């Protein structure tokens, strides 16, 4: 250089040292500098420019950590501008760290390595993490394996993260703490599972309880204790047996090496109550138990701890059909049951509730034999008869033909309504078919007694007797044999042989008529006919007088027969 350098010479020397503005110079580059002083909260740094720059001390420390700088330390900074309006160099440690951090993070992301960072702030949907200069986003769902209510203990603490996604152009980095924990836990589980074996008995601590079971900590690895494996007796909810924090002795039932899931059991450590159950509860034995659960198809009855039997809905009541079991029994109710079937292999016992009680039809038959009179309420009227509510919560049926004498079954049904109190006589009781046949007309005055015998003696078919008219109806006459005998009916068509004689109005109540017994209905009530009597007399007359007097007319024959009879 010349002994007397000019301004141009000095400019050339400066460009040689720092580079020209066209080449970019110092600006926009990361350079090394030396700390020459620490003033208040800033460090004075010499990077070889005309003037020094100042950088805030907080830019040299990670969140929550001290900066640890002293005079003479060499640091890297980013040159924003060579000189500002005050003549100082504008330097940034954050930019320098960020650029270096991005280069490092891109390499680690490509290799799938974990990175270290510090959670230092909250943002919408998650948290911000300082990755040694680069700021990353930690979603709330990626903080821990399980939801974390208090994140304060995790703030400002260096810890590992896994980079999920990064975009340098947009300056976006997404990290996960959960992925690191899951990977670590999987490594720990693999190591712990190797030391466990199915059938092993081990102590554990209850960590969590759900509706279907409990999670037990076996020393760094969790196992599931299902509610059905807690006890042989019915357990409605796990908290009936255990609580969080309890130390329990369990047996390892199953280990799934693929999913690394462990199934545990407590009841396996107890004696099995089902051993010898067939001998203990033989078929036909009457037992006492407690209703533990009610379903649509029946009720479960506990006979002893761990032993339950099912009373199917069809075996619950003799009389209540097609009703929900909950309307017959209630939970915790004590009941007597009968053993119907035992299957030790399937651990099933079929019980009968109604079998432990007397059959109501048998009880009714004993209390009300055939021929006895009963009273009850008309429960229902059908097209073929009436159903009457009787003692013992059973129903009896009065067939339409047994409701009243002398009228059609349809007309007899119309005489009665639901809810009406009526009296009837027991005609038949069929215990096997659970049927009770009743009759109401048999209680009318003069009706045949049970067994079909008239009150004035026996009537025979084709016998001609004198009857008294009790009632004149459009359809015929209600009559009575003798003064206090069986009542019967003469149909309109049986009032005479000729049409003119088949008029009920030609008879009067109290009038006595000769009629023939033509038969008996199902309740042994006699049927009478004047027409049949006339035809029978005509036949006898023809047989007696017709052969001796061939020229006699039918009138002469009948007249002779009548005269002979008189």
C-alpha positions as CSV (number, residue, x, y, z in Angstrom):
1,X,0.0,0.0,0.0
2,X,1.2,3.6,-0.7
3,X,2.9,5.5,2.1
4,X,0.2,8.2,1.8
5,X,-3.0,6.1,1.1
6,X,-5.9,7.9,-0.4
7,X,-9.6,7.5,0.4
8,X,-9.9,5.1,-2.5
9,X,-7.1,3.0,-1.2
10,X,-8.8,2.7,2.2
11,X,-12.1,1.7,0.6
12,X,-10.3,-1.0,-1.5
13,X,-8.6,-2.3,1.7
14,X,-12.0,-2.4,3.5
15,X,-13.7,-4.2,0.6
16,X,-10.9,-6.8,0.6
17,X,-11.4,-7.4,4.3
18,X,-15.2,-7.4,4.5
19,X,-16.2,-8.1,0.9
20,X,-18.1,-5.9,-1.4
21,X,-21.8,-5.1,-1.1
22,X,-22.4,-6.8,-4.4
23,X,-21.0,-10.0,-3.0
24,X,-23.3,-9.8,0.0
25,X,-20.6,-8.9,2.5
26,X,-21.3,-9.6,6.2
27,X,-25.0,-9.0,6.0
28,X,-27.2,-12.0,6.1
29,X,-24.4,-14.3,7.3
30,X,-23.6,-16.1,10.5
31,X,-20.1,-15.1,11.7
32,X,-18.0,-15.6,14.8
33,X,-17.4,-12.8,17.3
34,X,-15.8,-12.2,20.7
35,X,-17.6,-10.8,23.7
36,X,-15.7,-7.7,24.8
37,X,-18.1,-6.5,27.5
38,X,-21.3,-7.4,29.3
39,X,-23.3,-4.3,30.1
40,X,-26.6,-4.6,32.0
41,X,-28.7,-7.1,30.0
42,X,-26.6,-7.0,26.8
43,X,-23.4,-8.5,25.6
44,X,-21.0,-6.3,23.5
45,X,-19.6,-8.4,20.6
46,X,-16.8,-7.6,18.2
47,X,-17.2,-9.4,14.8
48,X,-14.3,-7.5,13.0
49,X,-16.5,-4.7,11.7
50,X,-15.9,-1.0,12.1
51,X,-18.0,-1.0,15.2
52,X,-19.2,-3.6,17.7
53,X,-22.8,-4.8,18.1
54,X,-25.0,-5.4,21.1
55,X,-27.1,-8.6,21.7
56,X,-29.6,-9.2,24.5
57,X,-28.3,-11.8,27.0
58,X,-31.6,-13.7,26.9
59,X,-30.8,-14.7,23.3
60,X,-27.9,-16.8,24.6
61,X,-30.0,-18.9,27.0
62,X,-32.7,-21.5,26.5
63,X,-36.0,-20.8,28.2
64,X,-35.6,-20.8,31.9
65,X,-31.9,-21.4,31.8
66,X,-29.0,-19.0,32.7
67,X,-26.9,-17.6,29.8
68,X,-23.5,-18.5,31.3
69,X,-21.5,-15.9,29.2
70,X,-18.3,-14.1,30.2
71,X,-15.9,-11.6,28.6
72,X,-13.7,-13.2,26.0
73,X,-16.1,-16.0,25.0
74,X,-16.4,-16.6,21.3
75,X,-20.0,-16.8,20.0
76,X,-21.8,-17.1,16.7
77,X,-24.2,-14.3,15.7
78,X,-26.2,-13.4,12.6
79,X,-25.4,-10.0,10.9
80,X,-28.6,-8.2,10.1
81,X,-26.8,-5.0,9.1
82,X,-23.2,-3.9,9.1
83,X,-24.1,-0.5,10.5
84,X,-27.3,1.1,11.7
85,X,-28.1,4.8,12.2
86,X,-26.1,4.9,15.4
87,X,-23.1,3.4,13.7
88,X,-23.3,0.0,15.5
89,X,-23.5,-3.4,13.9
90,X,-26.9,-5.0,14.1
91,X,-26.4,-8.6,15.4
92,X,-28.7,-11.4,16.4
93,X,-27.9,-14.5,18.4
94,X,-31.5,-15.9,17.9
95,X,-31.2,-15.8,14.1
96,X,-27.8,-17.4,14.3
97,X,-29.1,-20.2,16.5
98,X,-32.2,-20.6,14.4
99,X,-30.2,-21.1,11.2
100,X,-27.9,-23.5,12.9
101,X,-30.7,-25.3,14.6
102,X,-32.6,-25.8,11.3
103,X,-29.6,-27.3,9.6
104,X,-29.2,-29.7,12.5
105,X,-32.9,-30.5,12.8
106,X,-33.2,-31.3,9.2
107,X,-30.4,-33.8,9.5
108,X,-31.9,-35.4,12.6
109,X,-35.4,-35.5,11.1
110,X,-34.1,-37.3,8.1
111,X,-32.4,-39.9,10.3
112,X,-35.4,-40.2,12.6
113,X,-33.5,-39.2,15.7
114,X,-35.0,-37.6,18.8
115,X,-34.2,-34.0,19.5
116,X,-34.0,-32.1,22.8
117,X,-36.1,-29.1,23.6
118,X,-37.9,-27.1,26.2
119,X,-41.6,-26.3,26.5
120,X,-41.7,-22.6,27.2
121,X,-45.2,-21.3,26.2
122,X,-48.9,-22.1,25.6
123,X,-50.6,-21.4,22.3
124,X,-54.1,-22.4,20.9
125,X,-54.3,-26.2,20.7
126,X,-50.9,-26.9,22.3
127,X,-47.5,-25.5,23.4
128,X,-44.4,-24.0,21.9
129,X,-41.0,-25.8,22.2
130,X,-37.6,-24.3,21.9
131,X,-35.3,-26.7,20.0
132,X,-32.1,-24.9,20.6
133,X,-33.1,-21.8,18.7
134,X,-35.9,-23.2,16.4
135,X,-39.4,-22.9,17.7
136,X,-41.7,-25.9,17.2
137,X,-45.4,-26.6,17.9
138,X,-46.4,-29.4,20.4
139,X,-50.1,-30.4,19.9
140,X,-52.0,-31.0,23.1
141,X,-52.7,-34.6,22.1
142,X,-49.0,-35.3,21.8
143,X,-47.9,-34.2,25.3
144,X,-48.4,-37.5,27.0
145,X,-49.9,-41.0,26.5
146,X,-52.8,-40.1,28.7
147,X,-54.5,-36.7,29.1
148,X,-52.5,-34.4,31.3
149,X,-54.4,-31.9,33.5
150,X,-51.4,-30.0,34.8
151,X,-48.5,-29.3,32.3
152,X,-46.7,-26.9,34.7
153,X,-44.2,-29.6,35.9
154,X,-43.2,-30.2,32.2
155,X,-42.5,-26.5,31.4
156,X,-38.9,-25.2,31.1
157,X,-37.4,-28.7,31.5
158,X,-35.1,-30.1,28.8
159,X,-36.6,-33.3,27.5
160,X,-36.6,-35.4,24.3
161,X,-39.1,-34.9,21.4
162,X,-39.8,-36.6,18.1
163,X,-40.1,-34.5,15.0
164,X,-43.3,-35.3,13.2
165,X,-43.2,-32.8,10.4
166,X,-41.1,-29.8,9.4
167,X,-41.3,-27.2,6.6
168,X,-38.3,-24.8,6.5
169,X,-39.8,-22.5,3.9
170,X,-42.8,-21.8,6.1
171,X,-40.9,-22.1,9.3
172,X,-43.1,-24.9,10.7
173,X,-42.0,-27.7,13.0
174,X,-44.4,-30.2,14.7
175,X,-43.0,-32.3,17.5
176,X,-44.3,-35.1,19.8
177,X,-43.5,-36.0,23.4
178,X,-46.0,-38.8,23.4
179,X,-44.2,-40.7,20.6
180,X,-41.0,-40.8,22.7
181,X,-42.9,-42.0,25.8
182,X,-44.7,-44.8,23.8
183,X,-41.5,-45.9,22.3
184,X,-39.8,-45.9,25.7
185,X,-42.7,-47.8,27.3
186,X,-42.7,-50.3,24.5
187,X,-39.0,-51.0,25.1
188,X,-39.7,-51.3,28.8
189,X,-42.7,-53.6,28.3
190,X,-40.7,-55.9,26.1
191,X,-38.1,-56.2,28.7
192,X,-40.6,-56.8,31.5
193,X,-42.8,-59.2,29.6
194,X,-39.8,-61.5,29.1
195,X,-39.7,-62.0,32.9
196,X,-43.4,-62.9,33.1
197,X,-45.1,-66.2,32.3
198,X,-48.7,-67.4,32.1
199,X,-49.9,-69.0,35.4
200,X,-47.4,-66.9,37.4
201,X,-48.8,-65.3,40.6
202,X,-47.7,-61.8,41.2
203,X,-48.5,-58.7,43.4
204,X,-49.7,-55.6,41.7
205,X,-51.2,-52.1,42.5
206,X,-54.6,-51.0,41.1
207,X,-54.0,-48.0,38.9
208,X,-57.3,-47.4,37.3
209,X,-60.9,-48.8,37.4
210,X,-63.4,-48.9,34.6
211,X,-66.8,-50.4,34.1
212,X,-65.4,-53.5,32.6
213,X,-62.4,-54.1,34.9
214,X,-59.2,-52.6,36.4
215,X,-55.7,-51.9,35.3
216,X,-53.0,-53.3,37.6
217,X,-49.4,-52.1,37.6
218,X,-47.1,-55.1,37.7
219,X,-44.0,-53.0,38.2
220,X,-43.7,-50.9,35.1
221,X,-46.2,-52.8,33.0
222,X,-50.0,-52.8,33.2
223,X,-52.3,-55.9,33.1
224,X,-56.1,-55.9,32.7
225,X,-58.1,-57.6,35.4
226,X,-61.5,-58.1,33.8
227,X,-64.6,-57.9,36.0
228,X,-65.5,-61.5,35.3
229,X,-62.2,-62.7,36.6
230,X,-62.4,-60.9,39.9
231,X,-64.7,-63.4,41.7
232,X,-66.8,-66.4,41.1
233,X,-69.8,-64.5,42.5
234,X,-71.6,-61.9,40.5
235,X,-69.7,-58.5,40.4
236,X,-71.8,-55.6,39.0
237,X,-68.9,-53.1,39.2
238,X,-65.2,-53.6,39.9
239,X,-65.3,-51.1,42.8
240,X,-67.4,-53.6,44.7
241,X,-64.2,-55.7,45.1
242,X,-61.2,-53.4,44.7
243,X,-60.2,-49.7,44.9
244,X,-57.5,-47.6,43.3
245,X,-54.3,-47.9,45.2
246,X,-55.0,-51.4,46.5
247,X,-52.3,-54.0,46.4
248,X,-53.8,-57.2,45.0
249,X,-52.5,-60.7,44.3
250,X,-53.3,-61.8,40.8
251,X,-52.5,-64.7,38.5
252,X,-51.3,-64.1,34.9
253,X,-54.0,-65.8,32.7
254,X,-52.7,-64.9,29.3
255,X,-49.9,-62.9,27.6
256,X,-50.3,-61.7,24.0
257,X,-46.8,-61.3,22.7
258,X,-48.0,-59.5,19.5
259,X,-50.0,-56.8,21.3
260,X,-48.1,-57.1,24.6
261,X,-51.4,-57.3,26.5
262,X,-51.6,-59.1,29.8
263,X,-54.8,-60.6,31.2
264,X,-55.0,-61.1,34.9
265,X,-57.3,-63.0,37.3
266,X,-58.1,-63.0,41.0
267,X,-60.8,-65.7,41.2
268,X,-58.3,-68.3,39.8
269,X,-56.6,-68.1,43.2
270,X,-59.8,-69.3,44.9
271,X,-61.4,-72.7,45.1
272,X,-63.9,-73.3,42.3
273,X,-67.4,-73.5,43.9
274,X,-68.7,-75.4,40.8
275,X,-66.7,-78.5,41.7
276,X,-69.2,-81.2,42.7
277,X,-72.1,-78.9,42.1
278,X,-74.2,-81.7,40.5
279,X,-74.1,-83.8,43.7
280,X,-74.7,-80.8,45.9
281,X,-77.7,-79.6,44.0
282,X,-79.5,-82.6,42.6
283,X,-82.5,-82.3,40.2
284,X,-85.7,-81.9,42.2
285,X,-84.1,-80.3,45.2
286,X,-85.9,-77.4,46.7
287,X,-83.5,-74.5,47.6
288,X,-83.5,-71.0,49.0
289,X,-81.7,-68.2,47.1
290,X,-81.5,-64.5,46.4
291,X,-82.4,-62.8,43.1
292,X,-79.2,-61.1,41.8
293,X,-80.1,-60.0,38.3
294,X,-83.2,-59.7,36.1
295,X,-83.2,-59.8,32.3
296,X,-85.8,-60.0,29.5
297,X,-85.6,-63.8,29.5
298,X,-85.6,-64.6,33.2
299,X,-83.9,-64.0,36.6
300,X,-80.6,-65.2,38.1
301,X,-80.8,-66.6,41.6
302,X,-77.7,-66.9,43.8
303,X,-77.7,-70.2,45.7
304,X,-74.3,-69.5,47.3
305,X,-71.3,-67.3,46.7
306,X,-70.2,-68.0,43.1
307,X,-73.1,-70.3,42.2
308,X,-76.1,-68.8,40.3
309,X,-79.0,-70.5,38.5
310,X,-81.3,-69.1,35.9
311,X,-85.1,-69.1,36.3
312,X,-86.4,-68.9,32.8
313,X,-89.4,-66.6,32.3
314,X,-91.5,-69.7,31.4
315,X,-90.7,-71.2,34.8
316,X,-91.6,-68.2,36.9
317,X,-95.3,-68.3,37.5
318,X,-98.2,-70.7,36.9
319,X,-100.6,-68.0,36.0
320,X,-98.7,-64.9,34.8
321,X,-97.8,-65.6,31.2
322,X,-95.9,-63.4,28.8
323,X,-95.0,-60.8,31.4
324,X,-91.6,-59.3,32.2
325,X,-89.7,-61.1,35.0
326,X,-89.3,-57.8,36.8
327,X,-93.1,-57.8,37.4
328,X,-92.8,-61.2,39.3
329,X,-89.6,-60.8,41.3
330,X,-87.3,-58.0,42.3
331,X,-83.5,-57.8,42.8
332,X,-82.3,-58.9,46.3
333,X,-85.6,-60.7,46.9
334,X,-85.3,-64.1,48.6
335,X,-87.1,-66.9,46.9
336,X,-87.7,-70.7,47.0
337,X,-86.7,-72.5,43.8
338,X,-86.6,-76.1,42.5
339,X,-83.6,-77.5,40.6
340,X,-84.7,-78.5,37.1
341,X,-81.4,-79.2,35.4
342,X,-77.6,-79.1,36.2
343,X,-74.8,-78.8,33.5
344,X,-71.5,-78.8,35.3
345,X,-69.4,-78.5,32.1
346,X,-71.2,-75.3,31.0
347,X,-71.6,-74.1,34.6
348,X,-75.4,-73.8,34.2
349,X,-78.2,-74.6,36.6
350,X,-81.8,-74.3,35.5
351,X,-84.2,-73.4,38.3
352,X,-88.0,-73.3,38.6
353,X,-89.8,-70.7,40.7
354,X,-93.4,-71.9,40.1
355,X,-92.4,-75.6,40.8
356,X,-91.6,-74.6,44.3
357,X,-95.2,-73.5,44.8
358,X,-98.4,-75.6,44.7
359,X,-100.0,-75.9,41.3
360,X,-103.0,-73.5,41.6
361,X,-105.2,-75.8,39.5
362,X,-104.5,-78.7,41.8
363,X,-105.2,-76.4,44.8
364,X,-108.5,-75.3,43.1
365,X,-109.6,-78.9,42.4
366,X,-109.0,-79.8,46.0
367,X,-110.9,-76.8,47.4
368,X,-113.7,-76.8,44.7
369,X,-114.6,-80.2,43.5
370,X,-116.9,-80.8,40.5
371,X,-120.5,-79.7,41.4
372,X,-119.4,-77.0,43.9
373,X,-120.5,-73.4,43.4
374,X,-118.0,-70.6,42.9
375,X,-118.1,-66.8,42.5
376,X,-115.9,-64.6,40.5
377,X,-115.5,-61.5,38.2
378,X,-116.0,-61.7,34.5
379,X,-112.4,-61.0,33.3
380,X,-113.0,-61.3,29.6
381,X,-115.8,-62.1,27.1
382,X,-114.8,-63.9,23.9
383,X,-116.9,-65.2,20.9
384,X,-117.2,-68.6,22.5
385,X,-117.7,-67.9,26.2
386,X,-116.8,-66.0,29.4
387,X,-113.6,-66.1,31.5
388,X,-114.2,-65.9,35.2
389,X,-111.5,-64.9,37.7
390,X,-111.4,-67.5,40.6
391,X,-109.5,-68.2,43.8
392,X,-105.7,-68.8,43.4
393,X,-105.4,-66.3,40.5
394,X,-106.8,-68.8,38.0
395,X,-109.5,-68.4,35.4
396,X,-112.4,-70.6,34.6
397,X,-114.4,-70.6,31.3
398,X,-118.1,-70.7,30.9
399,X,-118.9,-71.9,27.4
400,X,-121.6,-69.9,25.6
401,X,-123.9,-72.9,25.7
402,X,-123.6,-73.1,29.5
403,X,-124.6,-69.5,30.2
404,X,-128.4,-69.6,30.1
405,X,-131.3,-72.0,29.1
406,X,-133.5,-71.4,26.1
407,X,-131.6,-68.8,24.2
408,X,-128.7,-68.9,21.8
409,X,-125.1,-68.7,22.9
410,X,-124.7,-65.4,21.2
411,X,-127.7,-63.9,23.0
412,X,-126.5,-65.4,26.3
413,X,-123.0,-63.7,25.9
414,X,-124.7,-60.4,25.4
415,X,-126.3,-60.6,28.9
416,X,-122.9,-60.2,30.7
417,X,-120.2,-57.6,30.8
418,X,-116.6,-57.4,31.9
419,X,-116.3,-56.7,35.6
420,X,-119.6,-58.3,36.5
421,X,-119.7,-60.6,39.6
422,X,-121.3,-63.9,38.7
423,X,-121.9,-67.4,40.3
424,X,-121.2,-70.6,38.5
425,X,-121.0,-74.4,39.1
426,X,-117.7,-76.3,38.6
427,X,-118.2,-78.8,35.7
428,X,-114.7,-80.0,35.2
429,X,-111.0,-79.3,36.2
430,X,-108.2,-80.5,34.0
431,X,-105.0,-79.9,35.9
432,X,-102.6,-81.0,33.1
433,X,-104.2,-78.6,30.5
434,X,-104.7,-75.9,33.2
435,X,-108.4,-75.6,32.3
436,X,-111.5,-75.1,34.5
437,X,-115.0,-75.5,32.9
438,X,-117.8,-73.7,34.6
439,X,-121.6,-73.5,34.0
440,X,-124.0,-70.7,35.0
441,X,-127.3,-72.0,33.7
442,X,-126.9,-75.2,35.8
443,X,-127.6,-73.0,38.8
444,X,-131.1,-72.0,37.5
445,X,-134.1,-73.5,39.2
446,X,-134.9,-77.0,38.1
447,X,-131.5,-77.5,36.2
448,X,-130.0,-81.0,36.3
449,X,-127.7,-81.5,39.2
450,X,-124.0,-82.2,38.6
451,X,-123.8,-85.6,37.0
452,X,-126.9,-85.0,34.9
453,X,-129.6,-86.4,37.3
454,X,-132.9,-84.4,37.4
455,X,-134.2,-83.2,40.7
456,X,-137.5,-85.2,40.3
457,X,-136.0,-88.4,39.1
458,X,-134.4,-89.8,36.0
459,X,-135.6,-89.0,32.5
460,X,-135.2,-91.4,29.6
461,X,-135.0,-90.7,25.9
462,X,-138.2,-91.2,24.0
463,X,-140.2,-91.1,27.3
464,X,-143.4,-89.2,27.1
465,X,-144.1,-87.0,30.2
466,X,-146.2,-84.1,31.2
467,X,-144.4,-80.8,31.4
468,X,-145.5,-77.4,32.6
469,X,-145.0,-74.2,30.6
470,X,-142.7,-71.8,32.5
471,X,-142.2,-69.2,29.8
472,X,-143.5,-68.5,26.3
473,X,-140.9,-67.1,23.8
474,X,-140.7,-66.5,20.1
475,X,-138.3,-69.4,19.7
476,X,-140.4,-71.9,21.7
477,X,-141.4,-72.8,25.3
478,X,-139.4,-73.1,28.4
479,X,-140.9,-76.0,30.3
480,X,-140.4,-78.0,33.5
481,X,-140.9,-81.8,34.0
482,X,-143.4,-82.2,36.8
483,X,-143.9,-79.5,39.4
484,X,-140.2,-79.3,40.6
485,X,-138.2,-81.3,38.0
486,X,-135.7,-80.6,35.3
487,X,-136.3,-77.7,33.0
488,X,-136.0,-78.0,29.3
489,X,-137.0,-76.3,26.1
490,X,-139.4,-77.1,23.2
491,X,-138.3,-75.4,20.0
492,X,-140.9,-73.7,17.8
493,X,-140.5,-76.4,15.2
494,X,-141.3,-79.0,17.8
495,X,-144.6,-77.5,19.0
496,X,-146.7,-79.5,16.5
497,X,-146.6,-81.5,13.3
498,X,-148.6,-78.9,11.3
499,X,-147.4,-75.3,10.8
500,X,-150.5,-73.9,12.4
501,X,-149.6,-75.7,15.6
502,X,-146.1,-74.3,15.7
503,X,-147.2,-71.0,17.2
504,X,-145.9,-70.4,20.8
505,X,-148.6,-67.9,21.4
506,X,-151.2,-70.7,21.5
507,X,-149.7,-71.8,24.8
508,X,-150.0,-70.1,28.2
509,X,-147.7,-70.1,31.2
510,X,-148.7,-72.8,33.6
511,X,-150.4,-74.9,30.9
512,X,-149.6,-78.6,31.1
513,X,-148.5,-80.4,27.9
514,X,-147.5,-84.0,27.0
515,X,-144.2,-84.1,25.3
516,X,-141.5,-86.6,24.4
517,X,-137.9,-86.5,25.7
518,X,-135.9,-86.4,22.5
519,X,-132.4,-86.1,24.1
520,X,-130.0,-84.2,26.4
521,X,-127.5,-81.4,25.7
522,X,-123.9,-81.5,27.0
523,X,-125.0,-80.2,30.4
524,X,-127.6,-83.1,30.6
525,X,-130.6,-80.7,30.2
526,X,-133.5,-82.5,28.5
527,X,-134.9,-81.5,25.1
528,X,-138.7,-82.0,24.7
529,X,-140.9,-82.2,21.5
530,X,-144.7,-82.3,21.0
531,X,-144.2,-83.1,17.3
532,X,-142.1,-86.2,18.1
533,X,-144.8,-87.3,20.5
534,X,-147.5,-86.9,17.9
535,X,-145.5,-88.8,15.3
536,X,-144.8,-91.6,17.8
537,X,-148.5,-92.0,18.6
538,X,-149.4,-92.0,15.0
539,X,-146.9,-94.7,14.3
540,X,-148.2,-96.8,17.2
541,X,-151.9,-96.4,16.0
542,X,-151.0,-97.4,12.4
543,X,-149.2,-100.5,13.7
544,X,-152.1,-101.4,16.0
545,X,-155.2,-100.6,14.0
546,X,-154.2,-100.2,10.4
547,X,-153.9,-104.0,9.7
548,X,-157.4,-105.0,11.0
549,X,-159.2,-102.2,9.2
550,X,-157.7,-101.6,5.8
551,X,-160.5,-99.3,4.7
552,X,-160.3,-97.1,7.7
553,X,-159.1,-93.5,7.2
554,X,-156.1,-92.1,9.1
555,X,-158.5,-90.0,11.1
556,X,-160.5,-93.0,12.1
557,X,-157.3,-94.8,13.2
558,X,-156.2,-91.9,15.3
559,X,-159.6,-91.5,16.8
560,X,-159.7,-95.1,17.7
561,X,-156.2,-94.9,19.2
562,X,-157.2,-91.8,21.2
563,X,-160.3,-93.5,22.5
564,X,-158.3,-96.6,23.4
565,X,-155.9,-94.5,25.3
566,X,-158.6,-92.7,27.2
